[in-house]
Amino acid sequence: MQQCVRVCVPTAAVLGLFCRGCLSRARSLPSRSFSCLPRQMSRWNSQEGCGPPPPQENPRVLITGNAHFSEKQYGIENVILSDIKKPPPHVYSSGPFVYADVLDYKLLRELIVNNRITWLVHYSALLSAVGEANVALARKINITGLHNVLDLALENCLRLFVPSTIGAFGPSSPRDPAPDLCVQRPRTIYGVSKVHGELMGEYLHHKYGLDFRCLRYPGVISVNTTPGGGTTDYAVQIFHDALSTGHHECYLRPNTRLPMMHISDCHRATVEFMQAPECQLSLRTYNIAAMSFTPEEVAQEIRKHLPHLKVTYNPDSVRQTIADSWPVRFDDSNARRDWGWAPAFGLEELVADMLRSIRDKRTNEGLPVS
């Protein structure tokens, strides 16, 4: 095989990573052929080159799955959102948006090359309950799509972020708290695909030096995200129901405790993690945590603002079974120690912010507020 040398200047420069020469050897992988692949790093937490990075230009970021990612921080034109669905009007006005199917390898490659992408942030996935209803489609999107972005990150010397989830744990995992490294063995296709992603990224980091980074998100609560088949989606819907009808029917039992996080903390954790120099990272996949609560606890907090809220419980067997297999708390001590993670929102702050934001949104849209 012909040998070649690549100095990954774009990746090293914009990511705050001191890419140390990125000596490459041509290798042949099962489904792709690459002219160059990054060399294997000596160790994850090497102190080589650790120090304040020199001033550099902003990264060029491609995001699959139409999730926002610090457009203001990196420059609107430097963050490209993508999806297979037409986004809301505000997305078009917030910066570049392109059609991208994660199953279309050639299209993704063209987007990366033509737009000089240096960070690839891969959010496209079918969530837990939806995935169980369509396992074949979940396998295609969550696993085949993942393989496409892994290969493209290797081929183009990119920093790759792939989120994982509370769903990566299973009934045999420690539940209170769940550490970063433990038995996982999830029982949903969503969870299985996320564990597969964690391990593939770790493997490719060790073997080829892929700059793979992964955070296990808890349930993420956002005013701008429509509930879409996730097991923790009740924690978003309950706020909309509280301000529209004053009644919420919950598909989980009132005492079902799960880890949760405000979207602002989730975004900030992701950006801080992506910016962290490699010498600070002892792992490639970290838990991040903020709070854990039950449906009854969040309802009680909402009633401090809206005393009329009525909540009834009609547990859904599929989602309740999934929730019962997940941890009730995350141990995120490694993230706090290695790269300084700390949440800003607790339950009280989350509830106040969600109610204020949804009330403002409904008012601006001319909708009644209960």
Buried (B, 14 or more C-beta within 10 A) or exposed (E): EEEEEBBBEBBBBBBBBBBBEBBBBEBEBEEBEBEBBBBBBEEBEBEEBEEEBEEEEBBBBBBBBBBBBBBEEBBEEBBBBBBBEEEEEEBEEBBBBEEBBBBBBEBBBEBBEEBEBBBBBBBBBBBBBBBBEBBEEBBBBBBEBBBBBBBBBBBBBBBBBBBBBBBBBBEEBEBEBBBBEBEBBBBBBBBBBBBBBBEBBBBBBBEBBBBBBBBBBBBBBBBEEEBEBBBBBBBBBBBBBBBBEEEBEBBBBBEBBBBBBBBBBBBBBBBBBBBBBBBBBBBBBBBBBBBBBBBBBBBBBBBEBBEEBEBEBEBBEBBBBBBBBBBBBBBBBBBBEBBEBEBEBEBEBBBBBBBEBBBEBBEEEEEEEB
